[in-house]
Amino acid sequence: MSANPRSWRWPHRPDRARSPLARSAFRPRLLRLSPWLAAAVVLAACSGPGADVTGTTQAPAAVGTLKSVAVVTHGSPGDAFWNVVKNGAESAGKDLGVRVEYNSSGDPTQQAKLIDNAVAQGVDGLVVSMANPDALKPSVEKAVAAGIPVVTINSGEAESVQFGALGHVGQSERMAGESAGKRLAAAGKHKMLCVIHEAGNVGANDRCAGATQGFGTATTLQVDINNPTDVQSRIKGALEADRSLDAVLTLNSQIAARAVDAVKESGSQATVATFDLNSDVVSAIRAGTLLFAVDQQQYEQGYLPVVMLKLYKSNLNSVGGGHPVQTGPAFVDKSNVEAIAALVGQGTR
């Protein structure tokens, strides 16, 4: 330390060390950083001291500017869940000054082509949901090989690092399923029907496996989300065929509404719970026909990856240390549905 006590004060009082011109240039720069720097602090908190961190090895990259991001998901057209993901990504783009283009397809082959198109266009960053990881692996690895940083979301947590992605944002589906199963068991239910709405979706399978582990006795039912009338008929048939079923867990908010109607039509006394939110789910929770919804906060799954890509492109930062950034599970039931309802209405929950 210097013998002169005044010589070390300038870091605490920058106005004494900087000219008026330097000070005027310094302050606006801080203001420009603040919208995404605050989000970065939230992300960093997900992997604090005490976390089981494995670490990641970043591919060499040049520091630059993130101008464009392609978001490619497996969402079905008109799915309220994926509309919220899209809203999150586009909001992040506006906040950070990044052009965001969203595309989706429930067909894994078509989704892979959308990823290939984004790579061919030379986007600066890529966000991908991987419900069918094997089908997307060549396309994701091609993007990584081309020097395009990739963040995976929602599905494909186990394969994310293996495929070379920068990180993953979502909820652990098996953990969320286990929590949902435990809640239904705590409600006094004894036999559960878990409804899978997309064949081959690894996340859906993990949800049911976790729910079975948390609940105890369960059976699964495969339906097709693209045929809602048949979905309702199949659930009704399962309830009529086995009157001992007293709990129904759906994995999608659109399927939840069909399950509620199926319970009513079949004369069953089964309790319905679901994953994910939409306005119908909010109404059903209010009415008492739906016990709870597992909320994975999908707005964050759209917003946070754009922040991660911005930080990586401009400062070579990574988040998570090889572990996913968890956005759930959160639970919505009668105790908090009124606080959440307005947010669902505005497309952010």
Secondary structure, DSSP 8 states (H G I E B T S, - for coil): --SSTTTT-TTT-HHHHS-HHHHHHHHHHHHHHHHHHHHHHHHHGGG-TTS----------------EEEEEE---TT-HHHHHHHHHHHHHHHHHT-EEEEEE-SSHHHHHHHHHHHHHTT-SEEEEE-SSHHHHHHHHHHHHHTT--EEEESS-HHHHTTTT-SEEEE--HHHHHHHHHHHHHHTT---EEEEE-STT-HHHHHHHHHHHHHHSSEEEEE--TT-HHHHHHHHHHHHHH-TT--EEEESSHHHHHHHHHHHHHHT---EEEEES--HHHHHHHHHTS---EEE--HHHHHHHHHHHHHHHHHH----STTS-EE---EEE-TTTHHHHHHHHHTT--
